């Protein structure tokens, strides 16, 4: 596995933990373990997809790509909630940007 893929997977997994915490705090009711796992796994998949993408873009295009990919991947989970978790959906776009930025910084670190 490439360094980029490993970094993006780890970053996605960590951000998935933040999603679980955020969803638990936002929810009035207790969320099932399956729901929380799905939320976390969605962020891991986001990290996987971003990690597999090319690296030949400038940082601004990478960040925009992270936003688009983040929203696209998050749409799967958002639709599974019957479009009830807008915050989680939008967080996917932000997390896509974060994953792209972290991988960029690791790749360009000398």
C-alpha positions as CSV (number, residue, x, y, z in Angstrom):
1,X,0.0,0.0,0.0
2,X,1.2,3.5,-0.7
3,X,1.9,6.0,2.0
4,X,-0.9,8.2,0.7
5,X,-3.4,5.3,1.0
6,X,-2.3,4.4,4.6
7,X,-2.5,8.0,5.7
8,X,-5.9,8.6,4.2
9,X,-7.3,5.4,5.7
10,X,-6.0,6.2,9.2
11,X,-7.3,9.8,8.9
12,X,-10.7,8.5,7.7
13,X,-10.8,6.1,10.6
14,X,-10.0,8.8,13.1
15,X,-12.5,11.2,11.6
16,X,-15.0,8.4,11.8
17,X,-14.6,8.3,15.6
18,X,-15.3,12.1,15.7
19,X,-18.5,11.3,13.6
20,X,-19.6,8.7,16.1
21,X,-19.1,11.1,19.0
22,X,-20.8,13.9,17.2
23,X,-23.8,11.8,16.2
24,X,-24.2,10.5,19.7
25,X,-24.1,14.0,21.1
26,X,-26.6,15.3,18.5
27,X,-29.1,12.5,18.9
28,X,-31.9,12.6,21.4
29,X,-32.2,8.8,21.3
30,X,-29.6,6.1,21.8
31,X,-28.1,5.2,18.4
32,X,-27.6,1.5,17.6
33,X,-24.1,0.0,17.3
34,X,-24.9,-0.8,13.6
35,X,-25.8,2.8,12.9
36,X,-22.6,4.1,14.5
37,X,-20.5,1.5,12.8
38,X,-22.0,2.5,9.5
39,X,-21.2,6.1,10.1
40,X,-17.6,5.2,11.0
41,X,-17.2,2.8,8.1
42,X,-18.5,5.5,5.7
43,X,-15.5,7.7,6.8
44,X,-13.1,4.8,6.3
45,X,-14.4,4.3,2.8
46,X,-14.0,8.0,2.2
47,X,-10.4,7.7,3.2
48,X,-9.9,4.7,1.0
49,X,-11.3,6.4,-2.1
50,X,-9.3,9.6,-1.6
51,X,-6.2,7.5,-0.9
52,X,-6.6,5.8,-4.3
53,X,-6.9,9.1,-6.2
54,X,-4.0,10.7,-8.1
55,X,-1.6,13.2,-6.7
56,X,-0.9,15.3,-9.8
57,X,-3.2,18.1,-8.8
58,X,-2.5,21.5,-7.2
59,X,-3.6,21.8,-3.6
60,X,-6.6,23.9,-4.4
61,X,-7.9,21.3,-6.9
62,X,-7.2,18.5,-4.4
63,X,-9.2,20.3,-1.7
64,X,-12.1,20.8,-4.1
65,X,-11.9,17.2,-5.1
66,X,-12.0,16.2,-1.4
67,X,-15.1,18.2,-0.9
68,X,-16.9,16.7,-3.9
69,X,-15.8,13.1,-3.1
70,X,-16.6,13.6,0.6
71,X,-20.2,14.7,-0.3
72,X,-20.6,11.9,-2.9
73,X,-19.4,9.2,-0.5
74,X,-21.5,10.7,2.4
75,X,-24.6,10.7,0.2
76,X,-24.8,6.9,0.6
77,X,-25.1,7.2,4.4
78,X,-27.3,10.3,4.1
79,X,-29.8,8.5,1.9
80,X,-29.8,5.5,4.2
81,X,-31.0,7.9,7.0
82,X,-33.9,8.9,4.7
83,X,-32.1,12.3,4.3
84,X,-32.5,13.1,8.1
85,X,-28.8,13.7,9.0
86,X,-27.8,16.8,7.0
87,X,-25.1,17.6,9.5
88,X,-23.5,14.2,9.0
89,X,-23.8,14.6,5.2
90,X,-22.1,18.1,5.2
91,X,-19.4,16.8,7.6
92,X,-18.5,14.3,4.9
93,X,-17.5,17.1,2.6
94,X,-15.5,18.8,5.3
95,X,-13.8,15.5,6.2
96,X,-13.0,14.9,2.5
97,X,-11.2,18.2,2.5
98,X,-9.3,17.3,5.7
99,X,-8.2,14.0,4.4
100,X,-6.9,15.5,1.2
101,X,-5.1,18.2,3.2
102,X,-3.5,15.8,5.6
103,X,-2.3,13.5,2.7
104,X,-1.0,16.5,0.8
105,X,1.0,17.7,3.9
106,X,2.5,14.2,4.5
107,X,3.4,13.8,0.8
108,X,5.1,17.2,0.6
109,X,6.9,16.9,3.9
110,X,10.6,16.9,3.4
